[in-house]
Amino acid sequence: MEQLFNIEEVAEILGVKAETVRTWLRSGKIKGTKLGKLWRVKESELQKFIKKCNGK
């Protein structure tokens, strides 16, 4: 089963504030799933975002 990250974990991994991650999730810049009021990001989606940002 694939690992899921919450907003705070994604923010820590990317070195940004949690509010920045929330903005990216709402705009679709990072793909995530909203479960009730909580966002979750699959590890594979986070890796895609990181590669995209690094230009790879």
C-alpha positions in Angstrom: 0.0 0.0 0.0 1.3 3.4 -0.9 2.2 5.9 1.8 0.0 8.9 2.3 1.3 12.2 3.6 -0.7 15.0 5.4 -0.2 18.7 4.7 2.3 19.2 7.5 4.5 16.3 6.3 4.4 17.5 2.7 5.3 21.0 3.8 8.3 19.7 5.8 9.5 17.5 2.9 9.3 20.5 0.5 10.6 23.1 2.9 7.6 25.3 2.6 4.7 26.4 4.9 1.6 24.3 5.3 -0.5 27.1 3.9 1.5 27.0 0.7 0.8 23.3 0.4 -2.9 23.9 1.0 -2.9 26.6 -1.8 -1.2 24.2 -4.2 -3.7 21.4 -3.4 -6.7 23.7 -3.9 -5.3 24.9 -7.3 -4.3 21.4 -8.4 -0.6 22.1 -8.6 -0.2 19.1 -6.3 -2.6 16.3 -6.7 -4.2 15.2 -3.4 -7.3 13.6 -2.0 -9.6 15.4 0.4 -11.1 13.1 3.1 -13.6 15.2 4.9 -11.6 18.3 5.9 -8.3 16.5 5.7 -6.0 16.5 2.7 -3.8 13.5 1.9 -1.1 13.2 -0.8 0.1 9.9 -2.2 3.9 9.4 -2.2 3.9 8.9 -6.0 2.1 12.3 -6.5 4.6 14.0 -4.3 7.5 12.5 -6.2 5.9 13.6 -9.5 5.6 17.1 -8.1 9.2 17.2 -7.0 10.5 15.9 -10.3 8.4 18.5 -12.2 9.8 21.3 -10.0 13.4 20.1 -10.6 12.8 20.1 -14.3 13.3 16.3 -14.7 
